[in-house]
């Protein structure tokens, strides 16, 4: 019995987003290719790794056992590739401000890749909020800030967005909203809402509700608290795919759905002062993220 790296990568992607179609979009491949890879894995195991539901898929016991092993294999393959492609000619010392959400859910894998790829690049990653990051960039205390570019306010900064993470409704399996053919914000407003406040998420949430208001019964800076509240069926929330995980700390399932109204996505990228002259180290870091996501620059 053997699995290909491709099959394991597709399996992990589906497990993390809970939907074959959403995983296919993230992988930039067809849905049939993902389905075929999952079927091949299940054929080799002679057991299903997912249970299909009306809202997507959830892991079986076999799938739950396989997931951490698949992640570890992919991590080792990635580390081997990075060591083989290490570039010792790039060097520099950088100070980068990082917002909480970016530090927790986006940056760790990139720290590992940067360390392996550019061993002579020294980066200090400093966690802070947007206001502090904007001030310290303007004062020359930071070279870059890696944060939610959708929250930037200072006209003195330039930025480039690398990731656009869709925001979806989170709810427990069997929640009444799951039975609706189309979910509107007016429908969500009828249920208790867990409001995340870290990284100005509460301000962002209120910005797209218009004349409506969510029925907030708890407000917290803890994403894990929100995750547990939703999984326990005590409330719903709308958060981005970047911070989504299909399971709470208690091991309970969380499902997602698209809201019919236009909900802005969460945007992550680099910010720097207008007119800043890039040092070799800054160019290395910028080139890394630009190359990883291959996105055009956006005006600040």
C-alpha contacts under 8 A as a table, 3 or more apart, distances in Angstrom:
res1	aa1	res2	aa2	distance
1	X	44	X	6.39
2	X	44	X	7.83
3	X	7	X	6.32
3	X	8	X	6.76
3	X	41	X	6.92
4	X	7	X	5.19
4	X	8	X	6.42
5	X	8	X	5.19
5	X	9	X	6.07
5	X	74	X	7.08
6	X	9	X	5.10
6	X	10	X	6.22
6	X	37	X	7.81
7	X	10	X	5.23
7	X	11	X	6.11
7	X	37	X	5.07
7	X	38	X	6.86
7	X	40	X	7.88
7	X	41	X	7.13
8	X	11	X	4.98
8	X	12	X	6.16
8	X	70	X	5.85
8	X	74	X	7.55
9	X	12	X	5.29
9	X	13	X	6.23
9	X	70	X	7.76
9	X	74	X	7.12
10	X	13	X	5.10
10	X	14	X	6.28
10	X	23	X	7.46
10	X	27	X	7.89
10	X	34	X	5.93
10	X	37	X	6.87
10	X	38	X	7.39
11	X	14	X	5.30
11	X	15	X	6.18
11	X	34	X	7.83
11	X	37	X	7.50
11	X	38	X	6.16
11	X	67	X	8.00
12	X	15	X	5.02
12	X	16	X	6.12
12	X	67	X	6.52
12	X	70	X	7.00
12	X	71	X	6.96
13	X	16	X	5.26
13	X	17	X	6.39
13	X	23	X	5.40
13	X	27	X	7.91
14	X	17	X	5.45
14	X	18	X	5.47
14	X	19	X	5.72
14	X	20	X	5.50
14	X	22	X	7.68
14	X	23	X	5.18
15	X	18	X	5.32
15	X	19	X	7.68
15	X	57	X	7.94
15	X	58	X	7.19
15	X	59	X	6.79
15	X	67	X	7.63
15	X	246	X	7.60
16	X	244	X	7.83
16	X	245	X	6.05
16	X	246	X	6.35
17	X	22	X	6.69
17	X	23	X	6.37
17	X	241	X	7.45
17	X	244	X	7.31
17	X	245	X	7.04
17	X	246	X	6.85
18	X	22	X	7.84
18	X	23	X	7.93
18	X	56	X	5.83
18	X	57	X	5.30
18	X	58	X	6.17
18	X	246	X	6.46
18	X	255	X	7.39
19	X	22	X	5.31
19	X	23	X	6.20
19	X	55	X	7.64
19	X	56	X	4.57
19	X	57	X	5.70
20	X	23	X	5.14
20	X	24	X	6.17
20	X	31	X	6.54
20	X	34	X	6.80
20	X	35	X	7.03
20	X	56	X	7.02
20	X	57	X	7.54
21	X	24	X	5.13
21	X	25	X	6.43
21	X	31	X	5.64
22	X	25	X	5.16
22	X	26	X	6.38
23	X	26	X	5.12
23	X	27	X	6.15
23	X	34	X	7.80
24	X	27	X	5.07
24	X	28	X	5.89
24	X	29	X	5.29
24	X	30	X	5.80
24	X	31	X	5.18
24	X	34	X	6.37
25	X	28	X	4.99
25	X	29	X	6.53
25	X	30	X	7.70
25	X	31	X	7.97
29	X	33	X	6.89
29	X	34	X	7.70
30	X	33	X	5.36
30	X	34	X	6.86
31	X	34	X	5.26
31	X	35	X	6.22
32	X	35	X	4.97
32	X	36	X	5.99
33	X	36	X	5.15
33	X	37	X	6.29
34	X	37	X	5.19
34	X	38	X	6.32
35	X	38	X	5.21
35	X	39	X	6.15
36	X	39	X	5.06
36	X	40	X	6.19
37	X	40	X	5.11
37	X	41	X	6.39
38	X	41	X	5.14
38	X	42	X	6.25
38	X	49	X	7.93
39	X	42	X	5.06
39	X	43	X	6.02
40	X	43	X	5.02
40	X	44	X	6.26
41	X	44	X	5.23
41	X	45	X	6.22
42	X	45	X	5.06
42	X	46	X	5.59
42	X	47	X	5.34
42	X	48	X	5.12
42	X	49	X	6.26
43	X	46	X	4.88
43	X	47	X	6.95
44	X	47	X	7.99
45	X	48	X	7.66
47	X	62	X	7.29
48	X	51	X	7.24
48	X	60	X	6.92
48	X	62	X	7.16
48	X	63	X	7.39
49	X	59	X	5.82
49	X	60	X	5.23
49	X	61	X	7.44
49	X	62	X	5.56
49	X	63	X	4.05
49	X	64	X	7.68
50	X	57	X	5.91
50	X	58	X	5.33
50	X	59	X	4.48
50	X	60	X	5.24
50	X	63	X	6.38
51	X	57	X	5.48
51	X	58	X	5.32
51	X	59	X	6.24
51	X	60	X	6.25
52	X	56	X	6.10
52	X	57	X	4.53
52	X	58	X	6.73
53	X	56	X	5.17
53	X	57	X	5.46
53	X	58	X	7.52
55	X	178	X	7.75
55	X	255	X	7.20
55	X	256	X	7.47
55	X	257	X	7.45
58	X	246	X	7.97
58	X	253	X	7.93
59	X	62	X	7.59
59	X	63	X	5.08
59	X	64	X	5.74
60	X	63	X	4.95
60	X	64	X	6.07
61	X	64	X	5.04
61	X	65	X	6.31
62	X	65	X	5.19
62	X	66	X	6.22
63	X	66	X	5.01
63	X	67	X	6.05
64	X	67	X	5.42
64	X	68	X	7.65
65	X	68	X	6.75
65	X	69	X	7.41
66	X	69	X	5.38
66	X	70	X	6.05
67	X	70	X	5.14
67	X	71	X	6.22
68	X	71	X	5.07
68	X	72	X	6.19
69	X	72	X	5.12
69	X	73	X	6.29
70	X	73	X	5.18
70	X	74	X	6.26
71	X	74	X	5.19
71	X	75	X	6.07
72	X	75	X	5.01
72	X	76	X	6.24
73	X	76	X	5.24
73	X	77	X	6.26
74	X	77	X	5.11
74	X	78	X	6.11
75	X	78	X	5.12
75	X	79	X	6.15
76	X	79	X	5.06
76	X	80	X	6.16
77	X	80	X	5.18
77	X	81	X	6.33
78	X	81	X	5.13
78	X	82	X	6.22
79	X	82	X	5.08
79	X	83	X	6.21
79	X	113	X	7.59
79	X	116	X	7.48
80	X	83	X	5.31
80	X	84	X	6.35
81	X	84	X	5.22
81	X	85	X	6.44
82	X	85	X	5.17
82	X	86	X	6.17
82	X	113	X	6.59
82	X	116	X	5.58
82	X	117	X	5.61
83	X	86	X	5.31
83	X	116	X	5.70
83	X	117	X	6.66
85	X	117	X	6.28
86	X	116	X	6.14
86	X	117	X	4.21
86	X	118	X	5.99
86	X	119	X	7.22
87	X	90	X	6.28
87	X	117	X	5.77
87	X	118	X	5.33
87	X	119	X	7.29
88	X	91	X	7.34
88	X	118	X	6.07
88	X	119	X	6.25
88	X	120	X	6.03
89	X	120	X	7.69
90	X	118	X	6.30
90	X	120	X	6.48
90	X	121	X	6.67
90	X	280	X	7.47
90	X	281	X	7.26
90	X	284	X	6.84
91	X	118	X	7.27
91	X	119	X	7.95
91	X	120	X	4.82
91	X	121	X	4.49
91	X	122	X	7.44
91	X	280	X	6.93
91	X	281	X	5.73
91	X	284	X	7.87
92	X	120	X	7.01
92	X	121	X	5.03
92	X	122	X	6.07
92	X	279	X	7.80
92	X	280	X	6.32
92	X	281	X	4.14
92	X	282	X	7.66
93	X	121	X	6.22
93	X	122	X	4.70
93	X	123	X	5.82
93	X	124	X	7.96
93	X	281	X	6.19
94	X	121	X	7.95
94	X	122	X	6.23
94	X	123	X	4.68
94	X	124	X	6.13
94	X	142	X	7.78
94	X	143	X	6.25
94	X	281	X	6.57
94	X	282	X	6.99
95	X	123	X	5.95
95	X	124	X	4.91
95	X	125	X	6.40
95	X	126	X	7.32
95	X	141	X	7.65
95	X	142	X	5.10
95	X	143	X	5.45
95	X	144	X	6.79
96	X	123	X	7.08
96	X	124	X	6.10
96	X	125	X	5.10
96	X	126	X	6.01
96	X	142	X	5.80
96	X	143	X	5.97
96	X	144	X	4.86
96	X	145	X	5.22
96	X	146	X	6.86
97	X	125	X	6.04
97	X	126	X	4.73
97	X	127	X	5.80
97	X	128	X	6.31
97	X	133	X	5.84
97	X	142	X	6.67
97	X	144	X	6.42
97	X	145	X	4.39
97	X	146	X	6.10
97	X	147	X	7.87
98	X	102	X	6.43
98	X	103	X	6.00
98	X	125	X	6.54
98	X	126	X	5.76
98	X	127	X	4.70
98	X	128	X	5.92
98	X	129	X	7.61
98	X	133	X	7.70
98	X	145	X	5.77
98	X	146	X	4.90
98	X	147	X	5.68
99	X	102	X	5.44
99	X	103	X	6.08
99	X	127	X	5.64
99	X	128	X	5.29
99	X	129	X	5.32
99	X	130	X	6.55
99	X	146	X	6.83
99	X	147	X	5.12
99	X	148	X	7.39
99	X	199	X	6.94
100	X	103	X	5.11
100	X	104	X	6.14
100	X	127	X	6.36
100	X	128	X	6.84
100	X	129	X	7.09
100	X	198	X	7.44
100	X	199	X	6.62
101	X	104	X	5.22
101	X	105	X	5.91
101	X	106	X	7.44
101	X	147	X	7.95
101	X	198	X	7.64
101	X	199	X	6.76
101	X	243	X	7.91
102	X	105	X	5.53
102	X	106	X	4.91
102	X	107	X	5.88
102	X	146	X	7.17
102	X	147	X	5.98
102	X	148	X	7.45
102	X	268	X	7.47
103	X	106	X	6.07
103	X	107	X	5.14
103	X	108	X	6.92
103	X	127	X	7.06
104	X	107	X	6.77
104	X	108	X	7.23
105	X	108	X	7.34
105	X	242	X	6.68
105	X	243	X	6.14
106	X	109	X	7.05
106	X	110	X	7.56
106	X	242	X	7.48
107	X	110	X	5.23
107	X	111	X	6.19
108	X	111	X	5.14
108	X	112	X	6.50
109	X	112	X	5.24
109	X	113	X	6.40
110	X	113	X	4.93
110	X	114	X	5.90
111	X	114	X	5.18
111	X	115	X	6.01
112	X	115	X	5.26
112	X	116	X	6.30
113	X	116	X	5.22
113	X	117	X	5.93
114	X	117	X	5.07
114	X	118	X	5.61
114	X	119	X	7.61
114	X	288	X	7.86
115	X	118	X	5.50
115	X	119	X	5.28
115	X	121	X	7.46
116	X	119	X	5.88
118	X	121	X	5.49
119	X	122	X	7.85
121	X	281	X	6.73
128	X	132	X	6.31
128	X	133	X	6.40
129	X	132	X	5.53
129	X	133	X	6.20
129	X	199	X	6.72
130	X	133	X	5.00
130	X	134	X	6.08
130	X	147	X	7.26
130	X	151	X	7.63
130	X	152	X	7.25
130	X	199	X	7.41
131	X	134	X	5.29
131	X	135	X	6.28
132	X	135	X	5.15
132	X	136	X	6.07
133	X	136	X	5.20
133	X	137	X	6.03
133	X	142	X	7.81
133	X	145	X	6.29
134	X	137	X	5.19
134	X	138	X	6.27
134	X	145	X	7.85
134	X	152	X	7.99
134	X	154	X	6.77
134	X	157	X	7.85
135	X	138	X	5.18
135	X	139	X	6.21
136	X	139	X	4.95
136	X	140	X	6.12
136	X	141	X	4.98
136	X	142	X	5.81
137	X	140	X	5.21
137	X	141	X	5.86
137	X	142	X	4.95
137	X	143	X	6.65
137	X	144	X	6.93
137	X	145	X	7.41
137	X	272	X	6.55
137	X	273	X	6.28
138	X	141	X	7.66
138	X	156	X	7.41
138	X	157	X	7.92
138	X	273	X	6.22
139	X	142	X	7.83
140	X	143	X	7.02
142	X	145	X	7.19
143	X	272	X	6.65
143	X	282	X	7.20
144	X	270	X	6.40
144	X	271	X	5.65
144	X	272	X	5.09
144	X	282	X	7.90
145	X	270	X	5.61
145	X	271	X	5.12
145	X	272	X	6.64
146	X	268	X	7.21
146	X	269	X	5.63
146	X	270	X	4.64
146	X	271	X	6.49
147	X	268	X	5.62
147	X	269	X	5.90
147	X	270	X	6.63
147	X	271	X	7.70
148	X	151	X	5.65
148	X	152	X	7.19
148	X	199	X	7.98
148	X	266	X	6.96
148	X	267	X	5.40
148	X	268	X	4.56
148	X	269	X	6.51
149	X	152	X	5.23
149	X	159	X	7.08
149	X	160	X	7.74
149	X	161	X	6.46
149	X	267	X	5.62
149	X	268	X	5.49
149	X	269	X	5.77
149	X	270	X	7.38
149	X	271	X	7.42
150	X	266	X	6.73
150	X	267	X	5.40
150	X	268	X	7.46
151	X	200	X	7.81
154	X	157	X	5.91
155	X	158	X	7.96
155	X	300	X	6.99
156	X	273	X	6.03
156	X	274	X	5.73
157	X	271	X	6.41
157	X	272	X	5.51
157	X	273	X	4.45
157	X	274	X	5.13
157	X	300	X	5.92
158	X	271	X	5.62
158	X	272	X	5.44
158	X	273	X	5.93
158	X	274	X	5.47
158	X	299	X	6.28
158	X	300	X	4.13
159	X	269	X	6.90
159	X	270	X	5.47
159	X	271	X	4.13
159	X	272	X	6.26
159	X	297	X	7.43
159	X	298	X	6.42
159	X	299	X	6.49
159	X	300	X	5.18
160	X	269	X	5.46
160	X	270	X	5.50
160	X	271	X	6.63
160	X	296	X	7.60
160	X	297	X	4.90
160	X	298	X	5.12
160	X	299	X	7.32
160	X	300	X	7.73
161	X	164	X	7.67
161	X	267	X	6.27
161	X	268	X	5.54
161	X	269	X	4.09
161	X	270	X	6.63
161	X	295	X	7.49
161	X	297	X	6.98
161	X	298	X	6.64
162	X	267	X	7.36
162	X	268	X	5.86
162	X	269	X	5.02
162	X	270	X	7.91
162	X	289	X	7.25
162	X	290	X	7.13
162	X	293	X	5.86
162	X	294	X	7.74
162	X	295	X	6.08
163	X	266	X	7.85
163	X	267	X	5.55
163	X	268	X	5.13
163	X	269	X	6.76
163	X	293	X	7.45
164	X	265	X	5.93
164	X	266	X	5.65
164	X	267	X	4.69
164	X	268	X	6.76
165	X	240	X	5.75
165	X	241	X	5.68
165	X	242	X	5.86
165	X	265	X	5.32
165	X	266	X	4.93
165	X	267	X	6.31
166	X	240	X	5.30
166	X	241	X	5.69
166	X	242	X	7.91
166	X	264	X	7.45
166	X	265	X	4.61
166	X	266	X	6.44
167	X	238	X	6.26
167	X	239	X	4.96
167	X	240	X	3.82
167	X	241	X	6.08
167	X	258	X	7.90
167	X	263	X	6.63
167	X	264	X	6.98
167	X	265	X	5.47
167	X	266	X	6.95
168	X	238	X	5.33
168	X	239	X	5.75
168	X	240	X	6.09
168	X	241	X	7.12
168	X	256	X	6.09
168	X	257	X	5.67
168	X	258	X	5.12
168	X	259	X	6.59
169	X	236	X	7.15
169	X	237	X	5.80
169	X	238	X	4.34
169	X	239	X	6.69
169	X	256	X	5.35
169	X	257	X	5.18
169	X	258	X	6.13
169	X	259	X	6.54
170	X	230	X	6.88
170	X	236	X	5.70
170	X	237	X	5.33
170	X	238	X	5.83
170	X	239	X	7.16
170	X	254	X	6.50
170	X	255	X	5.78
170	X	256	X	4.63
170	X	257	X	6.81
171	X	175	X	6.40
171	X	178	X	8.00
171	X	230	X	5.52
171	X	231	X	6.66
171	X	233	X	7.07
171	X	235	X	7.26
171	X	236	X	5.09
171	X	237	X	7.13
171	X	254	X	5.79
171	X	255	X	5.42
171	X	256	X	6.24
172	X	175	X	5.56
172	X	230	X	5.84
172	X	231	X	4.83
172	X	232	X	6.71
172	X	233	X	5.25
172	X	236	X	7.80
172	X	253	X	6.51
172	X	254	X	5.07
172	X	255	X	5.89
173	X	178	X	7.69
173	X	231	X	7.87
173	X	253	X	6.80
173	X	254	X	6.59
173	X	255	X	6.12
174	X	178	X	6.51
174	X	179	X	7.97
175	X	178	X	5.54
175	X	179	X	7.63
175	X	233	X	7.17
176	X	179	X	5.74
176	X	180	X	7.55
177	X	180	X	5.57
177	X	183	X	6.88
177	X	187	X	7.44
177	X	188	X	7.50
178	X	257	X	7.80
180	X	183	X	6.10
182	X	259	X	7.45
182	X	260	X	6.56
183	X	187	X	6.32
183	X	188	X	7.41
183	X	257	X	7.95
183	X	258	X	7.27
183	X	259	X	5.24
183	X	260	X	5.87
184	X	187	X	5.17
184	X	188	X	6.52
184	X	259	X	5.58
184	X	260	X	5.33
184	X	261	X	6.46
185	X	188	X	4.91
185	X	189	X	6.07
185	X	209	X	7.16
185	X	212	X	7.74
185	X	259	X	6.82
185	X	260	X	7.65
185	X	261	X	6.99
186	X	189	X	5.10
186	X	190	X	6.95
186	X	212	X	7.04
187	X	190	X	5.60
187	X	191	X	7.69
188	X	191	X	5.74
188	X	214	X	7.21
188	X	236	X	7.79
189	X	192	X	7.59
189	X	193	X	7.77
189	X	212	X	7.37
189	X	213	X	6.46
189	X	214	X	4.76
189	X	215	X	5.75
190	X	214	X	7.84
190	X	215	X	6.95
191	X	214	X	7.96
191	X	215	X	6.41
191	X	235	X	6.76
191	X	236	X	7.15
192	X	214	X	7.66
192	X	215	X	5.21
192	X	216	X	6.01
192	X	217	X	5.99
192	X	234	X	7.14
192	X	235	X	4.79
192	X	236	X	6.45
193	X	214	X	6.13
193	X	215	X	5.35
193	X	216	X	4.59
193	X	217	X	5.98
193	X	218	X	7.13
193	X	235	X	5.13
193	X	236	X	5.03
193	X	237	X	5.61
194	X	216	X	5.95
194	X	217	X	6.33
194	X	218	X	5.19
194	X	219	X	6.12
194	X	220	X	7.85
194	X	226	X	6.01
194	X	229	X	7.35
194	X	230	X	7.63
194	X	235	X	5.94
194	X	236	X	6.03
194	X	237	X	5.46
195	X	202	X	6.33
195	X	216	X	6.30
195	X	217	X	7.93
195	X	218	X	6.19
195	X	219	X	4.70
195	X	220	X	6.48
195	X	226	X	7.55
195	X	237	X	6.63
196	X	201	X	5.85
196	X	202	X	5.89
196	X	219	X	5.86
196	X	220	X	5.23
196	X	221	X	5.62
196	X	222	X	6.98
196	X	223	X	6.74
196	X	226	X	7.00
197	X	200	X	5.64
197	X	201	X	4.91
197	X	202	X	4.63
197	X	203	X	7.75
197	X	219	X	6.53
197	X	220	X	5.68
197	X	221	X	4.99
198	X	201	X	5.70
198	X	202	X	7.49
198	X	220	X	7.50
198	X	221	X	4.62
198	X	222	X	7.38
200	X	203	X	5.35
200	X	204	X	6.40
201	X	204	X	5.00
201	X	205	X	5.99
202	X	205	X	5.08
202	X	206	X	6.32
203	X	206	X	5.34
203	X	207	X	6.27
204	X	207	X	5.17
204	X	208	X	7.19
205	X	208	X	6.11
205	X	209	X	7.02
205	X	238	X	7.85
206	X	209	X	5.44
206	X	210	X	7.54
206	X	213	X	7.29
207	X	210	X	6.76
208	X	262	X	7.89
208	X	263	X	6.40
208	X	264	X	7.55
209	X	212	X	5.32
209	X	213	X	6.16
209	X	214	X	7.75
210	X	213	X	7.66
216	X	219	X	7.11
220	X	223	X	7.75
220	X	225	X	7.49
220	X	226	X	7.52
222	X	225	X	5.22
222	X	226	X	6.56
223	X	226	X	5.10
223	X	227	X	6.10
223	X	243	X	7.92
224	X	227	X	4.87
224	X	228	X	6.21
224	X	248	X	7.23
224	X	249	X	7.33
225	X	228	X	5.23
225	X	229	X	6.16
226	X	229	X	5.10
226	X	230	X	6.14
226	X	237	X	7.72
227	X	230	X	5.33
227	X	231	X	6.12
227	X	247	X	7.90
227	X	248	X	5.58
227	X	249	X	7.98
227	X	254	X	7.67
228	X	231	X	5.03
228	X	232	X	5.96
228	X	248	X	5.19
228	X	249	X	6.71
228	X	250	X	7.24
228	X	252	X	7.81
229	X	232	X	5.26
229	X	233	X	6.53
229	X	234	X	5.44
229	X	235	X	6.04
229	X	236	X	7.84
230	X	233	X	5.22
230	X	234	X	5.86
230	X	235	X	5.04
230	X	236	X	5.28
230	X	237	X	7.22
230	X	254	X	6.97
231	X	234	X	7.65
231	X	247	X	7.55
231	X	248	X	6.26
231	X	252	X	5.59
231	X	253	X	5.73
231	X	254	X	5.22
232	X	235	X	7.91
232	X	252	X	7.15
233	X	236	X	7.63
239	X	243	X	7.30
239	X	244	X	7.42
240	X	243	X	5.90
240	X	244	X	6.50
240	X	265	X	7.04
240	X	266	X	6.39
241	X	244	X	4.83
245	X	248	X	7.41
245	X	254	X	7.52
246	X	253	X	5.68
246	X	254	X	4.99
246	X	255	X	6.67
247	X	250	X	7.66
247	X	251	X	5.35
247	X	252	X	5.29
247	X	253	X	4.70
247	X	254	X	5.79
248	X	251	X	5.12
248	X	252	X	5.25
248	X	253	X	6.56
248	X	254	X	7.22
249	X	252	X	7.41
259	X	262	X	7.55
259	X	263	X	7.46
270	X	286	X	7.85
272	X	276	X	7.11
273	X	276	X	5.51
278	X	281	X	7.75
278	X	282	X	5.42
278	X	283	X	5.89
279	X	282	X	5.08
279	X	283	X	6.19
280	X	283	X	5.08
280	X	284	X	6.21
281	X	284	X	5.08
281	X	285	X	6.39
282	X	285	X	5.24
282	X	286	X	6.06
283	X	286	X	5.10
283	X	287	X	5.88
284	X	287	X	5.17
284	X	288	X	6.14
285	X	288	X	5.12
285	X	289	X	6.55
286	X	289	X	5.49
286	X	290	X	6.02
287	X	290	X	5.04
287	X	291	X	5.77
288	X	291	X	5.19
288	X	292	X	6.10
289	X	292	X	4.98
289	X	293	X	6.31
289	X	294	X	7.92
290	X	293	X	5.53
290	X	294	X	5.16
290	X	295	X	6.36
291	X	294	X	5.03
